[in-house]
């Protein structure tokens, strides 16, 4: 591929800009290779999370699904032994669950884990977000 500076008469060429339609971003989460669970902006917005406010979540599993198939994020009122602080930036938010993922045997260094928002619910009076692994 030639650089623009290598093309003769570049200033006299007619260029057609390619139109790229905007698509709606679906709420999703991903486990990165550092063990952080990242929620995209669409999921942050869907959950109503705002920068500057402290959120603490615990990771929960059910007794039916494997850990890599379905996860539950349980929002807690304050920090606790099994909770992690949610770090929110302008673009997304992350939660460091690396130790929990290691204990569960999730090989996030070799595999990619993407989760879609299944639903938001309550459990024992606490807010719960259900994440289902993308197929």
C-alpha positions in Angstrom: 0.0 0.0 0.0 1.4 3.4 -1.0 1.7 6.3 1.3 -0.2 9.4 0.4 3.1 11.2 -0.1 4.1 8.6 -2.7 0.9 9.0 -4.9 1.4 11.5 -7.7 -1.3 14.1 -8.2 -2.9 13.2 -4.8 -4.3 16.7 -4.4 -6.2 16.3 -7.7 -7.8 12.9 -6.9 -11.4 12.6 -6.1 -12.0 10.8 -2.8 -15.2 9.2 -1.7 -15.7 9.0 2.1 -17.1 5.7 3.2 -20.2 6.0 5.2 -20.2 3.9 8.4 -23.5 3.7 10.1 -23.6 3.9 13.8 -24.7 0.7 15.5 -26.2 0.3 18.9 -23.6 -1.1 21.4 -25.0 -4.0 23.4 -24.4 -4.1 27.2 -21.6 -6.6 27.7 -18.7 -7.5 30.0 -15.3 -9.0 29.3 -12.6 -10.6 31.4 -9.3 -9.2 30.4 -5.9 -11.1 30.6 -5.1 -9.2 33.9 -8.2 -10.7 35.6 -10.3 -7.6 35.6 -13.9 -7.8 34.7 -14.7 -4.8 32.4 -18.2 -3.5 31.8 -18.6 -1.6 28.6 -20.2 1.9 28.6 -23.6 0.5 27.4 -23.7 -1.8 30.5 -22.6 1.0 32.8 -25.4 3.2 31.5 -27.9 0.4 31.6 -27.0 -0.2 35.3 -27.1 3.5 36.1 -23.6 3.6 37.5 -22.0 7.0 37.8 -18.4 8.1 38.1 -17.5 9.5 41.6 -19.9 7.2 43.5 -18.5 4.2 45.3 -19.9 0.8 44.3 -18.9 -2.5 45.8 -19.7 -5.8 44.2 -19.3 -9.5 45.1 -19.0 -12.2 42.6 -21.6 -15.0 43.0 -22.2 -18.3 41.2 -25.2 -20.6 41.2 -25.1 -24.4 41.7 -26.4 -25.2 38.2 -24.0 -23.4 35.8 -20.2 -23.5 35.4 -18.4 -20.3 36.5 -17.5 -19.5 32.9 -21.2 -19.9 31.8 -23.0 -17.5 34.1 -21.9 -15.0 36.8 -23.8 -12.8 39.2 -22.6 -9.5 40.4 -24.1 -8.7 43.8 -24.0 -5.0 44.8 -23.2 -4.4 48.4 -23.8 -1.3 50.5 -20.2 -1.2 51.7 -16.8 -2.8 51.3 -16.4 -6.3 52.7 -14.2 -9.2 52.7 -15.7 -10.7 49.5 -16.4 -7.5 47.7 -14.4 -5.5 45.2 -14.6 -1.8 44.4 -15.9 -0.8 41.0 -13.6 1.6 39.2 -15.5 3.8 36.8 -14.0 5.9 34.0 -15.5 7.9 31.3 -15.6 4.9 28.9 -16.2 1.8 31.0 -15.7 0.3 34.5 -13.6 -2.5 35.8 -13.6 -4.8 38.8 -10.5 -6.7 39.8 -11.7 -10.3 40.3 -8.4 -11.9 39.3 -8.0 -13.9 42.6 -11.6 -15.1 42.4 -11.2 -16.1 38.7 -7.9 -17.9 39.6 -9.7 -19.8 42.4 -12.5 -20.8 40.0 -10.0 -22.0 37.4 -11.0 -19.6 34.7 -8.1 -19.5 32.2 -8.5 -15.9 31.2 -4.9 -15.8 30.0 -5.6 -18.2 27.2 -9.4 -17.9 26.6 -11.6 -14.9 25.9 -14.6 -14.5 28.1 -17.5 -12.2 27.0 -20.7 -11.9 28.8 -24.0 -10.3 27.9 -26.4 -8.7 30.4 -29.2 -11.3 30.9 -31.2 -9.4 33.5 -31.1 -7.3 36.6 -32.8 -8.6 39.7 -32.7 -8.6 43.5 -31.6 -11.4 45.8 -32.0 -11.1 49.6 -32.7 -7.4 49.2 -29.6 -6.7 47.2 -29.2 -5.7 43.6 -28.0 -8.5 41.4 -26.8 -8.3 37.8 -26.9 -11.6 35.9 -24.2 -12.0 33.2 -24.6 -14.9 30.6 -21.6 -16.0 28.6 -21.8 -15.0 24.9 -22.0 -18.0 22.7 
